[in-house]
Structure formats: C-alpha cells, structure tokens
Amino acid sequence: MTSRTLWRWLLALAAAFLLSACDPAADIIAPTDATVGLPVEFSNQLLPEYAAGPDNHPRYEWDFGDGTQATGPQASHTYQQAGEYIVVLRIRDDVLDQWEFAYETITTITVHANGTSTTAVKADAGAIVALPNGASIDIPANALSGDATVSIQADSPNNYSLPAGFTPLGEALVVDLGGASLTQPMDVSLPAVPDLPPGKVLALFTATPPRAAPMTSATSATAAIGTSGNWVGIPTQAIKGGTVNISVTHPGALMLGAVDAASVGGQFAALASNPKWSQLPGTTEAACSRDSDFRPLNPNESPSYLTQLHSRHVACSQREENERSTLVLDTNRLPKTGYFDLKHQWSIHGASNRLSKRMSLQLRYDYVKTLSPPAEEVPVPALKVRAVLKCTPTSNINNPLAVNCNTTQDFTLSDGVQSTKEFSIPFSWDTSKKIAEFRFELKLYFSADGTTPTDEGRVIIDNLEQVTLRCDVGQVWGQESGCVFPQASAVLVLNNPQSEAHIREAIAANPALPGQYTGLRAGSRAIAERSFEPSTGLQRLRVTSLIKANRAKAQKLCSALPSQPPKPSTCPDFSDPDTVEALTPCDCDEYPFASSREGAALPRTYGEASVKYISRADNRSAGAKLGAFLRKERLIDPFDHRRMVTRVPPPNVPDGFLPDQAYEPDQSTLNLNLKPNLKGYDSDFNDQYWIAY
C-alpha cells in the first residue's frame, strides 16, 4: 500500500467516523443521574488519536442540552430544571479543517428534583416534575388552564380503600396541579415495575381529587378509566425499561397493582394461560422489599439463579429451616434438646459502578414449644446467630485464585421476632486479573444455650450456589470498576421510534441478524439461561480501530442507498405520528451497531449490515442510551486487547500480537478479514445483550 493510498483510506475512515451511525463512543465521564441545583462534574476518557491535533492542542466544546455550553477538557454544570438532557462533547482538530469537528460523543443525564416535588409551571411552557425515585410527570406546553404550582409525591396504599382483587405493588403517586385543570393529557412515568406471576397482569388504580387528608371511602374513587371499576389493565406496550408510561387526563392518585388476567378480559384474557408472558428485567438497584420478592414466581420450582435474580443488579431469595435441634438449658442450667424454626431472607443489591454490594439479611426465629421441653422446665431461650458470608471463584480459568468478601454479622433473636441487618460487602482480589467471577456461601452458626456461636458450632449452610457475581476493574468505562450478576441477560429498550423501526425492519428483512429479544422464561424474574434464549445476542466492541472500520463500512453502504437524503441532509421526522411530517437533519443509522462485534466490517454470518437514513435527533438519543446501557449493565468486550495482553497467546500468534491486529482491511469492500493462519485469542468472558422493541 502506498503512503498516498494509506492516507486516503485513513481519511475515508475519518469521514465515516464523523458521519457516525447509531452508537457514538461513550467517552464522556459523568454520572447518569443528577439533582436540580447541585453541580455535575464532566470529564472525558478519549484516546490520543481522537483527542490530539497536530500540535497536541485539541479544543473541547461542551453542550449540556439545556442551552448552555462550556469549553475545556473538564467542565462543571448546574441544571435548574428536572428532566433528561443529552450532553454533547466535541473535539475540534485543525488537521481535519475540512470538517467542522474531528470527534463528537454524547451521553444522557437524568436530572431529578432536589428534595421536593413542587415546581412552578408556566402554562404556555409546561414542565417535567420528578421524584428522585424516577417517578415523573411531563406536562406539555398549553396543557394547563393557567400557571400553577404543580406537585408530585408518594403516598401509602393504606390511605386508600382499594377495590376487591387489586393488590398494591408499591406506593401511590399523588399529582396535584395546584388548582389548574388539564386541557390535554400529560405523561406519567411510574418506576420499578415489579415482576408478576403467571396469570396476573399489571393494573392501574386511580383516585381523585388530590387531597390533604387520607381517603377512607371507596365513594371518592373514580371509575373513569375502564369497565373494571376504578382500575384498568396495562398492556405490555406501556412497560419498558422497568417503568410504566401512561397518559392521564386528570390529577389525583395513581397506584400500580396486580389483578387476575381473566378478570380484565379482552386482550388480557389470553395472558392467564400464556406461560411465557412476563416483563422485562427491572433496572432498579434497590433491595427487595416485599415477601413475594424472595420467593420463586413458580411455586413448584426450587430456588435457582433464574428465580433469585431480578436483574443484573439485584438477587433475592429465602430459605426455611424447620424443627432444627439445639442445646437449651433448663432451670438448673443442665443441657436439654430444644427445637426451633428459622426463616432467612437475603437480598444482594447495589450500584453497578462499585466494587461492593449491599446485603440485607432478615432472620425470623420461632421456638417450637410442642417439641421442646415444657416452659416450666426450660424457659424459652433467645437464639444467637452468627452469619458468615464468603466468596468462592467460579471455574473460569481466567479467574483469580481467591476472592475476599468475608463478612460477619451477629444476631440475638427473640421468639417470634424478626430482625434485619443491612451491611456492605466489599470485594478484593489480585487485580492483575481484571475480572473476577465468584459465588457466595452463607453460613448461619447458632446457639440457644447462651454461648457465642462459633465456626465449630451448629450451622445452617446456604451456598447460594446458583448465583454468580462478576466484578471488573476498568473493563467497561474508563477506569471505573463495578459488579453485576451476569446470568441475568442485558436487554436494551430504546424508546426511540425511528431507531427501533430500523432495527425491526432490518430483522424482518434478515432474520439471521443477531440481537432480537422475544421474551422471558416463565417463572423467572430474569432472562432465561442460555439454552432458553431466543437468538444470538450482540457483543460489545471497545477496540477503537475496529469500531472505526465498522463505521467506514456502514458509510460505504449508506452511500450506495438508492435514494440518499437531499442536500443539506434532511430526513422525515415521524417521532409524533399525529403531526404533519417535518424535515430534520439526518444521520446514517446502522444495525448491528458499530460498537458491536457483529458490526458491518467484521467477519459475520448474516450477510451485510442494514443501513438507513433516520432523524439525527432520534439517532443520537439512541446512541446516548446505548452508551449509558453498556455502562450500567457492565457489558464487557470479550476480546478487548487492553485486558488480553496479559493472556498467553496461541502458539501460532507472534510475540506482541494484539487481538485487533488479526484483521486486515479489504480496500474495495472495507470488510475486515482474518489474516491467514491466525486465529487470535479465545474469548475469556462471553457477554451478550439483546434489543427489545
């Protein structure tokens, strides 16, 4: 290859990179959530080939999505209103002065109200009012009859007289429009949709008007939204990403609950006999809180990782030991044999960007008086329990030899009383191994004779052997570390109409395309194990040179489309099907994504990637969501050379070889082909994700 040809090829790659498809590289370092009135710190994790100009003086320009900008490699910004914002970072580079900028990357940040749910709303402007737990209302402009102070707050279900057959699944959400009325619907998002057993569907209870005192009679409830009294069944189309999204036409109280599918009728009746109907894994990182959270959804199925996992962030289960014998002391302090029941519930949960998790451990002790000595002979004793948690690496050959999560908690339990402790579980290992997979062992040592339980004493063992946790150091987002439960598959929900439509059309035209999500296994809170998953998933790609090659190939495919967008580039915007078609700036969208190992240039089995011109706003919003999703779900590139340089290469690989060097470009097609006689490395961790639409 001559230097001139090489330079042209590199320019082609750069041009394709500028016209990037759906998924820009997620290089902005910032929190995914923020609070109104509090500063947010932004920085970047850019590779030198993007960040440096010819004199190593890149120019950084930030756009925070609320009309304000800043410059510099780091920036601080304070949002004044709640809502979701797209943050854009552009790096200008004089060496490519024929383009406006050399690099652009985006992310999304959700800004919550600051300790209050009250916002002054201008009728002609509308507003979003949000709670920190993710609940929010979006009031469109000109939807209110006048300016008002709008509030949103959580309320206990005990303050309502609920209809028969309706089981509340969380707090009520009370929306007060400050005396104003609605002239058009407003959108409400309710967080943390719980999982439901087969035959149950999600329902929405409404009550009106908003009130200062608890509601005590059913006569105050409204029956305005359906034929089933004052609740209505919610179709699965309204449930995405762990939230319920609905439109309402009046203020008041809203509450999610479970009802029998057969009682709703219509489109829900079939759900009562459909064992595969369920909901997406939740996105919450909070502990389980209801008794039903700890039990398998299918009562005939024993606990396993399928029944214990709620998402990649939360696992919960319970176990009961009945009629266990123990030493007790009679009134003369002589040993006798007593019997007790012990129920323990555990929840392992917490943020995905920490090398630790939280554990909530709940114990209930009941002394079995019918089997134990009479009370006049042996007073009912207290039960002392020492809970010892340990970790054991899985059999993955790339694991460290040991992982330390040793944690000890002591309980003193009274008969018939429940006790709960929540504590942190820190993890440590030899971090020359960048990834560690391990399982938990929980031992409950007990005594009822007044002595302190010891490792040599009586014990109840819960191996939790089906639940695996995976932690990594700097394998997902810059140097950030964290942990997830990888057995729960990752499912991306975009809620971007044009991006979703393109994926749907692409898979309909070519069913061999990877990544399609079709459903959950019955009786499970998590996506089914590999043998049940409906299709091959996508794998994340972090190697910069390969991402650029995927984008170059996608751009070549776009340039060959029969009808390209007019100049200047404009595309139809169908994001609101009820409005007249509008023209907006457009991008060339590709599927599978450029940041996936199934991208357009890499060797594949499904034929060519799909490309389509779509709205730039829709495309870049979807790209930001993809970046945030990959980060939160801690999806790992199985062949990332930054980790694999520590691996021993196969015999036919030369010294110093990196996995991305196994490919060479075909300059006529821009495909990347595996070099002759090179197999590269085997994958050490097989991480996949799916798309739900």
N, C-alpha and C positions, 0 to 999 in steps of 0.2 A: 504494500500500500504506500503510495507516495505521500509526502507531507501535505501536498495540496488536497489530495483525496481525503486524507485523515481529517484535515481541518474542516472540509465541507461536511464530512459525516458528523463531526462533533457539533458543528453549527446546526445541523438538522436535528440532532438530539436536543440541543438547547432550545430551538424553536418549538419543538414538540412539548418540551417541558413547560415553556411559557403558556402554551395553549392546553394546559393540563386538564385531564379528564376528572372524573368524579371525586377522586380522593387525593387531595394535596397532602404532602408530607406533614405529619403532625409534630412540628418542631417548636411551637410556642410552649413555654413552660409557664403554666398559670393554673390556679385552682379551677375546678369545673363549677363551683358554687361560690357566691359572694353575697354580701349583705349591703343593703342601701346605706349610704353614709359612711361606710368603712373602706379604707384604701385597699386596692388589689394590686399586687406586685406582678409584673410581667417581665419575663426574660426569654431567651431563645437558646435552642440547642442545635445550631447549624453547623454543617460540615464545612471545612475550609474551601472546598471547591465551589460552594454556593456563596459563602459569606465574604470572600475576599475579592477586591478589584485588583487591577494591575499594580497598584501601589499599596495594596493591602489596606485600603481605606473604604470599606463598604459604608453605604448610607442606609440607616434603618428608619423606616417610617411606619408608625402605628396608627390604626384606625379602630377605635373602641366600639363602634357600632351605634353610639348614641349622639353622633355629630361632633365628637371631639377627637383630636389627633395629638400625637406626640412624636418625638424623634429620639434616637439613641438606642443602643443595644438592650437597655433595660428601661422600663417605664413603670410609673405608678399612676393609678387612676381610681377615682371615687365615683361610683354610679349614684344617681339621685333618684332613680325610679326602678321599681322591680320589673323584671321581665327577662327574656332570653336575648342575648346580644351575640352577634358574630364579630369576632375580633380578627383583624387582618394585619399581618406583618409583611411589609415589602422591603426587599433589599435591593437597592439600585447599584449598578455596576457599570462604570464607564467603558469597560472593554466591550460591552454589548450595547453601545449607544444607539444602535438602530432599533432597539426595543425600548419600551417605556421603563421596564424594570427587569432585573435578572432573576428574581426569585420572589414568590408570593406563597404564603402559607396562612391558614386560618384555623380558628378553633371557636367553640361556643362556650359561653359562660352564662349561667343562670343566676340572676340577682334576686334575692328574697327580701321581703320586708324586714325592717330592723326592729324585732321585738314587738311589733304592733301590726295589726291587720287593718288599720284605718288609713285611708287615703282620700284626699280632696280631689274630686274628679270634675273636670270641666266637661259639660255635656257635649260640646262640639269637638272635643278631643278624645274622649274615652280614656281608659287606663287599664292596666293589669294590677290586680291586688292579690298578693301571695302570702301564704304562710310558710315558715321555714321547713315544714314537713313536706312541702311540694304541692299542697293544695293551692289552687289559684282560680280567680275569675278574670275573664278578659271581656271588658265592656267596650263594645265598638263605639266609634265616634257617632254622635247623634242618636244613641240608643236610649239615653236618659231623657226624661221630660224636663230636666233642669239640672244646674250644678248641684252637687251633693257631696257629703262626706260618706264614703262607702266603706263598710267594714266586713271582715270575714273572720270567723272564729270557730274553734272546735267546741263541741258540747257533748255531754254524756248521754248515751242512749236511754239511761234511766229516767231522763226528764220527759220521755215521750210515752204515750200509750200506743204500743205497736200492734198492728193487725195480726190475727192468728196466722201461723205458718211462716211468719217473717222472722228470721234470726239475724240480729245485727252483727256486722262484721267489722266494727270499728266505731269511732266517734261520729257524731253528726257534724255537718258543716253548715254553719248558720251564716247566711248572706243578708246583710241589711243595706239597703240603698239610701238610707238617710232621708226617707220620706219621698224620694223621687220614684217615678214609675218607669217601666220599660216600654219603649215603642218598637223594639225589635229584640230578638233573642240575644243572650250573652252566653259565652262559652265557659264551662266549668270543668276543671280537671281535678279529679279525686285520686289521691296517691295510694300506692301499696295495695293493689288488688290482691286479695287472698286467693289461695287455691281452694277449689271446691271438689267434693267427692262426686263420683258418677251419679247422674240423675238430678243434680242440683244445678241451678243457674243463678247468676248474679241478678239482683233486683235493686231498684232504687226507690226508697221511701221519701216522700215529700210531706212537709208540714208548713203551714202558713197561717198567720203572718209571723215575721220575726218578733220575738217577744222579750220582755225584760224578766218575766217570771217563768219557771218551768211549766211546760204543757202537761196537763194532768188528765185531759179527757179526749177521747177519740173524736168528739164532735168538732174539735179545732183542726182536724186534719183535712186536707183537700183530696178529692178523688179526681183531679183534673187531668191526670196523665195516663189514663188507661182504663181497661174494663175490669181489672183485678183489684178493685178497691183503691187504696192510696199508695200503691206501689206499681212499678212496671218492670217487666223483664228487660235486661240489657243485652242486645245482640253482641256477638263476639267481635263484630267490626268496630265497636266502640272501645274495645280493650286492646291497648297497645303499650308495650314497654312498661308494664306494671302500673299503668294509670287508666282510669275511665274518663273518656272525653265525651261530654254531652252538651246540649244546648238547652237552656231553660228560659221561660218566658215570664217568671215572676220571682221575687225574692222569697226567702224562707229558709227552712232547714232541709238538708239533703243527707241521706244516710244509705250506705251500701248494706245489703243483707243477702241471705241465701234463702231460696224458696224451691219447692219441688218443681222440676221442669214441666211435669204433666199438668200442674195447676195453672201454668201460664198459658198453655195451649199454643196454637198457631205454629210459628217457626221453631218454638222451643220444645214442642211435644216430642219431636224425634230425639232430642238430646237425652231423654230419660232412658233410652235403650241404646245409645251410642257410646260404647266404652272408650272411644278414642277422643271424645270431646274434652277439652280442658283448656287451660290458659297458658300463656307464656310464662316462663320463669320470671319471678319478680326481680326488681333492680334494687330493692332495699338492702341495706347493710345492717339493719337493726335486729335485735334479738327477737326470738319467738316469744309471744306473749299470751296466747290462748292455749288451753289444753289440747284443742284439735291440731295445733301446730306440731305437737310432739308425737302424734300417732300416725301410722300409715293411713293413707286415704282408702286403701282397700283393706278392710279388717281381716281378710283371710291371708294377707301377705305378711310375712315376718319382716322385721326391720332390715333394710339393706341401704346401700347408698342411694338407690332410687327413691326410697321412701323417706330418707332422712334429709336429703338435700332440698333446699328451697330455691337456691340459685348458686352462682359461683362464689357467693359471699356469706351464705348462711346455711348451717346444718343443725338440725334439732332431732332429738329422739327421747325416748323414755324406756325404763325397764322397771319391772316389779319383782321383788323377791318376797315370797310368801312363806310363812311358818319357818323362818330360819331359827336355828337353836343358838343360844348363847349362855354364858355363865352369868347367873344373878346371885345376889347374896340375900340370905334370909335374915330374920330379925336377930339371929345370933351370929351373923356375918359368916355363915357357912355357905359353901357354894351349892347352888341348885341349877337346874336347867330351865330356862325360860324360852319363850318363842315370840317372834315379832315379824311384822311385815314392814318392808322398806321399799318405797317408791322413789326413784330418782329420775329427774328430767334434766337434760343438759341442752344448752344452746351455745354453739360456737359461731361467732359473728364478728363483724367489724369492717373497717375501711380496707379497700384493696391496695392502698398505697402505704402500708405499714408492715414492718417485719414483726408483726404481732397480731393476735386476735384477742377478743374478749370471750370469756366463758361465763355463762350464767348456769349455776348448778343449784337445783332445787331438790330438797330431800323432805320426805314425809315419813314419820315413824309411828307405827301403831303396835302397841303391845297386845299380843294375843292372849287375853285373860282366860279363855276357855281351855287352852292347852297348858298354860303356865301354872305354877303353884298358886294357891289361893292368896288373896291380898293380905289376909291377916298373918300369913306365914312369910310371904315375900312382898314387900311394898313395890308398887310399880316403879321400875327404875328409869333413870334417864339413859339415853343411848348416846355414847360418844362415837363420832365418826371422823376418821382422818382420810380425806380424799387426796390421792396422789396421782397426778397426771404425768405421763411420759410419752415420748415420741420414738418411733422406730422407722428408719428409712425403708422405702419400698425396694423391690428387687431390681429396679432400673440400674443398669451397670454404670451409668454416669453419675449416680448419686454419691454424696459424701458418705463416709463410713458411719458417721453418727450425727444426730441432730439433737440438740438440747432444748427441751421445753419444760423441764422439770418444775412442777408447781405443786405446792402442798397447801391444803386448806383444812381447818379443824371446825367441826360442828359439835354442839351439845344439844340433843333433841329431846323434847318432852313428848309424852304420849299424845298422839292425835294432833300434833302441831307441825306445821310446815315451816321450813326455814330455807332461805335463799341467799346465796352469796354470788356476787359478780366480780370477776378479777381479770387481770391482764395475763396473757400467755405470751411471753417473749420467745423468739426463736433464734438460735445461733448454731453455726456450723463452720467448718473450714470453707471460707468463701472463695478459695481458689476454684471451688466448684460453684459456678454462678447460679445453679438451680438445685433445689433440694425438694424431693417428694417424700412424704412420710405419712404415717398413720398414727393414731392415738391409742393409748391404753390408759383406762381409768380404773384405779383400784380403790375400793372403799373398805378400809380397815375399821373394825367396830369392836366395842366393848360395852357391857352393861353392868360391870362389877366395880365401877369407879376408877379403874385403871386407864391410863392413856393408851389408845390403840397404837400398835407398833407394826413394823413390817413383818414381824413374826406372828402377829395375831390373826384372828379370824378375818376373812376377807371376801368381798364380792368383787368379781372382776368383770368389767365391761370393756372389751377390746376395741369397740368401735371400728372393727377391722375393715369394714366396707367403705369407710370414709377416708379419702386421701386429700391432703392439703399440699399445695405446691407453692413454694416461695422462690423468688428470684431476686438477684441483685443487678440492677441496671440493664435488664434484658427487654424492657418494654418502652420506657420513656426516659431518655437521658440517663441520669444516674439514680433515678427513683427506684426504690425497692418495694416489694409488697407480696401478698399471698392471696390465692384463690383456691376454690375447690374445682379442679379441672374436670371431674367426672360430670358435672353439670355443663352441658354444651352451651356455648355462647350464641345467642340469637339477636341479630341486629334488626331493629324496627326503625325505618327512616321517617315515615310520615311526610315524605316529600313526593308530591303526586307525579311529577314528570320523571324523576329518577326511578320511582317504583314502577311506573308504567313501562319504562325502558327495560328494566330487569324482567318484568312479567312478559313483555313481548319477546325478549331475547330467549328466555327459557321455553316459551311456547313454540318459537321457531326452531329451537335446537334443544330438545330435552336432555341432551348429554351434557349441557352446561352444568357446572357444579354450583352448590350453594343454596339450593331451594329448600326451604323449610316447609314441612307439611303437617306437623302435629306432634303431640306428646303421647307417651305411653300411658295407658290407663292406670290409675292408682299410684301415680308418681307426681311429685312436685317438681321434678327436674326432667330435662330432656332424657329420652331413653338411652340405654347403653348402646355401644357401637353397633351391635347386631340388630338393633331396632331402628337406628337412624335411617331416614328415608332416602338419602342421597349423599354423595360425596360432598364434603364441605370445602370451604376456601381456607387456604393457609396464608398467614401474614408473611409479607416480604419487607425486610428492612435494609437490604443491600442497595445502596444508592445507585450504583451503576446499572443494576438490573431494573430498578424502578424507572430510570430514565430511558432505558431501552424499551420497556413496555409502553411508555408514553409516546416514544418516537414511532413505534409500530402502529399504535392506535391513531396517531395523527395521519399517518400514511393511509390508513383505512378510511379515515374521515374525508381526506382529500379526494378519495375515489367515489364518494357517495354520488348517486345520480343527480340529486338536487342539493346543492350547497346553499347556505343562507345568503341572502343578498348583502351587499356592502352599503353602509357599515353593518357588521354582523348583527342580525336581529332574528329572534325566534318567537314563535307564538307562546303566549303565557296562558296555560289552561289551569292554573292553580285554583281559580274560582270558576267552576263550570256555569255559575249563574250570571256571570258578567260577560260583556262583549269581549271578544278576543282582542288582546293587546300585544304589541310587539316589544320585546325586551332584548337586551344584549344576550348573546348565547355562547355556550361552550360546547365542545365536542365531548360527549359522555361515552365512556366505555364500560363494558362488562364482559368478563370479570375485571375487577379493579386493577389498576396498575400496581398498587401496593400489595398485590397478592401473588403467590407463586403460580397461579393459574393465569397470569396476565398475558397480554396479546403477543409478546415476543418470545416468551419462554416455551420450551417443548410442552406439548399438551396433546390430549387425546380427543378433544371435542371439536376440532376444526378451528376456524377463525373466531376471534372475539367479535362481539357485537358493538357497533358504534352508532351514535345518533346525536344530532344537534338538539340540545334542550336549553331551557332558560338558564342563564348564568346564575341567577339568584338561587334557583332550586338546586342546581348542580353544586354550588359552593356550600350551601347549607347542608346538603347531604354529605359532602366531604368532611365538613367540620364534625358532624355527628359520627361519621365513621372513625375519625381520629380519636374523639372522646370515648367511643365504644371500645376501640382496640386498647386504649389506655386503662379504662376501668376494668375490663374483663381480663386484662393482663395476658393478651394473646402473644405468643412467642413465635418468632421466625425460627423454624426448625433447622435452618442451615445458616444462621447468622454467623459470618466469619469472625466477628468480634468475640464470639464465645468459642468458636470451634478451633481457633488457633491453638488452643490448649489440648486438642484431641490428637491422638496418634493417627496419621493418615493411612489409607490403604497402601499396600506395597507398591502399586503402580503409579502413585502420586509423587511428584518430585518434591524435594525439600522446599519449604516456604510457600507451598501452594495454598491458595485460599479458595473456598467453595465457589465464589462467583467467577473465579478465573477458569472454571471448567467450560465456559461458554465462549463462543466466538460468533460475531455478527455476520449474517449473510447480507451484503450491502444491497442486493437487488430487492430482497423481501423485508429486510430489517428483522428477520427472525434470528433468535439466538439458538445456536446448535451446540450440542455437547461435543467437545473436542474428541477426536478419535482416541480410543483406548483409555479414556478417562471416565471413571465412574464417580469421582469425587468422594464425598463422605456419606455415610448413612445418617439419617436423622436421629437425634437423641430424644426429642420430645415431639410427639405428634399432636399439635394443637390445630383445631379446625373451628370454623364458625359458619353460621347459616344466616340467610336473609329471610325475614317474614314480611309479607306484603298482602 
